[in-house]
């Protein structure tokens, strides 16, 4: 069945391994797979749409699995134009008490902090580099969306290692060795990838996993 998020990936692992007892281990396999994928695949620059809260100066970005912030753009509610806000280090600028349109922002842990509470629920475009770190709050990422076969192969490889099934692990290791170079090459050639990855990038590696060509 199609799988597009963290919970569905865990369920798919149990199905492919044909062991119900593996469902409790799937999260561990995913963590190990992501450690491998984060080493092999350069962090991709993506965009996310965020919505602020009236009279609040903070936006939670824990679900974005951010590696590094790049830029933040406020979408003008009347014109739709984007205004790039100035990023500062947290604690280096004054925080105003009255609600207004923000001009400064900083990263504070897993939050974006503005220099003032928002005077309306503005929309923002947040550009950042994303790491692979699925969780109950960060349920998906661009790799799982565009290359579910690669994600699953990396996870099942570790499942085979855990069960000491060398042929099973080797099968998925071979898939990764074949597909990862093409993904890395496409990323290297791309000046910028957004959350909806370019179709040429999104197609790499998909059919090869499912059409039995290995």
Secondary structure as a PSIPRED ss2 file (coil, helix, strand):
# PSIPRED VFORMAT (PSIPRED V4.0)

   1 X C   1.000  0.000  0.000
   2 X C   1.000  0.000  0.000
   3 X C   1.000  0.000  0.000
   4 X C   1.000  0.000  0.000
   5 X C   1.000  0.000  0.000
   6 X H   0.000  1.000  0.000
   7 X H   0.000  1.000  0.000
   8 X H   0.000  1.000  0.000
   9 X H   0.000  1.000  0.000
  10 X H   0.000  1.000  0.000
  11 X H   0.000  1.000  0.000
  12 X H   0.000  1.000  0.000
  13 X H   0.000  1.000  0.000
  14 X H   0.000  1.000  0.000
  15 X H   0.000  1.000  0.000
  16 X H   0.000  1.000  0.000
  17 X H   0.000  1.000  0.000
  18 X C   1.000  0.000  0.000
  19 X C   1.000  0.000  0.000
  20 X H   0.000  1.000  0.000
  21 X H   0.000  1.000  0.000
  22 X H   0.000  1.000  0.000
  23 X H   0.000  1.000  0.000
  24 X H   0.000  1.000  0.000
  25 X C   1.000  0.000  0.000
  26 X H   0.000  1.000  0.000
  27 X H   0.000  1.000  0.000
  28 X H   0.000  1.000  0.000
  29 X H   0.000  1.000  0.000
  30 X H   0.000  1.000  0.000
  31 X H   0.000  1.000  0.000
  32 X H   0.000  1.000  0.000
  33 X H   0.000  1.000  0.000
  34 X H   0.000  1.000  0.000
  35 X H   0.000  1.000  0.000
  36 X H   0.000  1.000  0.000
  37 X H   0.000  1.000  0.000
  38 X H   0.000  1.000  0.000
  39 X H   0.000  1.000  0.000
  40 X H   0.000  1.000  0.000
  41 X C   1.000  0.000  0.000
  42 X C   1.000  0.000  0.000
  43 X C   1.000  0.000  0.000
  44 X E   0.000  0.000  1.000
  45 X E   0.000  0.000  1.000
  46 X E   0.000  0.000  1.000
  47 X E   0.000  0.000  1.000
  48 X E   0.000  0.000  1.000
  49 X E   0.000  0.000  1.000
  50 X E   0.000  0.000  1.000
  51 X E   0.000  0.000  1.000
  52 X C   1.000  0.000  0.000
  53 X C   1.000  0.000  0.000
  54 X E   0.000  0.000  1.000
  55 X C   1.000  0.000  0.000
  56 X C   1.000  0.000  0.000
  57 X C   1.000  0.000  0.000
  58 X E   0.000  0.000  1.000
  59 X E   0.000  0.000  1.000
  60 X E   0.000  0.000  1.000
  61 X C   1.000  0.000  0.000
  62 X H   0.000  1.000  0.000
  63 X H   0.000  1.000  0.000
  64 X H   0.000  1.000  0.000
  65 X C   1.000  0.000  0.000
  66 X E   0.000  0.000  1.000
  67 X E   0.000  0.000  1.000
  68 X E   0.000  0.000  1.000
  69 X E   0.000  0.000  1.000
  70 X E   0.000  0.000  1.000
  71 X E   0.000  0.000  1.000
  72 X E   0.000  0.000  1.000
  73 X E   0.000  0.000  1.000
  74 X E   0.000  0.000  1.000
  75 X E   0.000  0.000  1.000
  76 X C   1.000  0.000  0.000
  77 X C   1.000  0.000  0.000
  78 X C   1.000  0.000  0.000
  79 X C   1.000  0.000  0.000
  80 X C   1.000  0.000  0.000
  81 X C   1.000  0.000  0.000
  82 X E   0.000  0.000  1.000
  83 X E   0.000  0.000  1.000
  84 X E   0.000  0.000  1.000
  85 X C   1.000  0.000  0.000
  86 X E   0.000  0.000  1.000
  87 X E   0.000  0.000  1.000
  88 X C   1.000  0.000  0.000
  89 X C   1.000  0.000  0.000
  90 X C   1.000  0.000  0.000
  91 X C   1.000  0.000  0.000
  92 X C   1.000  0.000  0.000
  93 X C   1.000  0.000  0.000
  94 X C   1.000  0.000  0.000
  95 X C   1.000  0.000  0.000
  96 X C   1.000  0.000  0.000
  97 X C   1.000  0.000  0.000
  98 X C   1.000  0.000  0.000
  99 X C   1.000  0.000  0.000
 100 X E   0.000  0.000  1.000
 101 X C   1.000  0.000  0.000
 102 X C   1.000  0.000  0.000
 103 X C   1.000  0.000  0.000
 104 X E   0.000  0.000  1.000
 105 X E   0.000  0.000  1.000
 106 X E   0.000  0.000  1.000
 107 X E   0.000  0.000  1.000
 108 X E   0.000  0.000  1.000
 109 X C   1.000  0.000  0.000
 110 X C   1.000  0.000  0.000
 111 X E   0.000  0.000  1.000
 112 X E   0.000  0.000  1.000
 113 X E   0.000  0.000  1.000
 114 X E   0.000  0.000  1.000
 115 X C   1.000  0.000  0.000
 116 X C   1.000  0.000  0.000
 117 X C   1.000  0.000  0.000
 118 X E   0.000  0.000  1.000
 119 X C   1.000  0.000  0.000
 120 X C   1.000  0.000  0.000
 121 X C   1.000  0.000  0.000
 122 X C   1.000  0.000  0.000
 123 X E   0.000  0.000  1.000
 124 X E   0.000  0.000  1.000
 125 X E   0.000  0.000  1.000
 126 X E   0.000  0.000  1.000
 127 X E   0.000  0.000  1.000
 128 X E   0.000  0.000  1.000
 129 X E   0.000  0.000  1.000
 130 X E   0.000  0.000  1.000
 131 X C   1.000  0.000  0.000
 132 X C   1.000  0.000  0.000
 133 X C   1.000  0.000  0.000
 134 X C   1.000  0.000  0.000
 135 X C   1.000  0.000  0.000
 136 X C   1.000  0.000  0.000
 137 X C   1.000  0.000  0.000
 138 X C   1.000  0.000  0.000
 139 X C   1.000  0.000  0.000
 140 X C   1.000  0.000  0.000
 141 X C   1.000  0.000  0.000
 142 X H   0.000  1.000  0.000
 143 X H   0.000  1.000  0.000
 144 X H   0.000  1.000  0.000
 145 X H   0.000  1.000  0.000
 146 X H   0.000  1.000  0.000
 147 X C   1.000  0.000  0.000
 148 X H   0.000  1.000  0.000
 149 X H   0.000  1.000  0.000
 150 X H   0.000  1.000  0.000
 151 X H   0.000  1.000  0.000
 152 X H   0.000  1.000  0.000
 153 X H   0.000  1.000  0.000
 154 X H   0.000  1.000  0.000
 155 X H   0.000  1.000  0.000
 156 X H   0.000  1.000  0.000
 157 X H   0.000  1.000  0.000
 158 X H   0.000  1.000  0.000
 159 X H   0.000  1.000  0.000
 160 X H   0.000  1.000  0.000
 161 X H   0.000  1.000  0.000
 162 X H   0.000  1.000  0.000
 163 X C   1.000  0.000  0.000
 164 X C   1.000  0.000  0.000
 165 X C   1.000  0.000  0.000
 166 X H   0.000  1.000  0.000
 167 X H   0.000  1.000  0.000
 168 X H   0.000  1.000  0.000
 169 X H   0.000  1.000  0.000
 170 X H   0.000  1.000  0.000
 171 X H   0.000  1.000  0.000
 172 X H   0.000  1.000  0.000
 173 X H   0.000  1.000  0.000
 174 X H   0.000  1.000  0.000
 175 X H   0.000  1.000  0.000
 176 X H   0.000  1.000  0.000
 177 X H   0.000  1.000  0.000
 178 X H   0.000  1.000  0.000
 179 X H   0.000  1.000  0.000
 180 X H   0.000  1.000  0.000
 181 X H   0.000  1.000  0.000
 182 X H   0.000  1.000  0.000
 183 X H   0.000  1.000  0.000
 184 X H   0.000  1.000  0.000
 185 X H   0.000  1.000  0.000
 186 X H   0.000  1.000  0.000
 187 X H   0.000  1.000  0.000
 188 X H   0.000  1.000  0.000
 189 X H   0.000  1.000  0.000
 190 X C   1.000  0.000  0.000
 191 X C   1.000  0.000  0.000
 192 X C   1.000  0.000  0.000
 193 X C   1.000  0.000  0.000
 194 X C   1.000  0.000  0.000
 195 X C   1.000  0.000  0.000
 196 X C   1.000  0.000  0.000
 197 X C   1.000  0.000  0.000
 198 X C   1.000  0.000  0.000
 199 X H   0.000  1.000  0.000
 200 X H   0.000  1.000  0.000
 201 X H   0.000  1.000  0.000
 202 X H   0.000  1.000  0.000
 203 X H   0.000  1.000  0.000
 204 X C   1.000  0.000  0.000
 205 X C   1.000  0.000  0.000
 206 X H   0.000  1.000  0.000
 207 X H   0.000  1.000  0.000
 208 X H   0.000  1.000  0.000
 209 X H   0.000  1.000  0.000
 210 X H   0.000  1.000  0.000
 211 X C   1.000  0.000  0.000
 212 X C   1.000  0.000  0.000
 213 X C   1.000  0.000  0.000
 214 X C   1.000  0.000  0.000
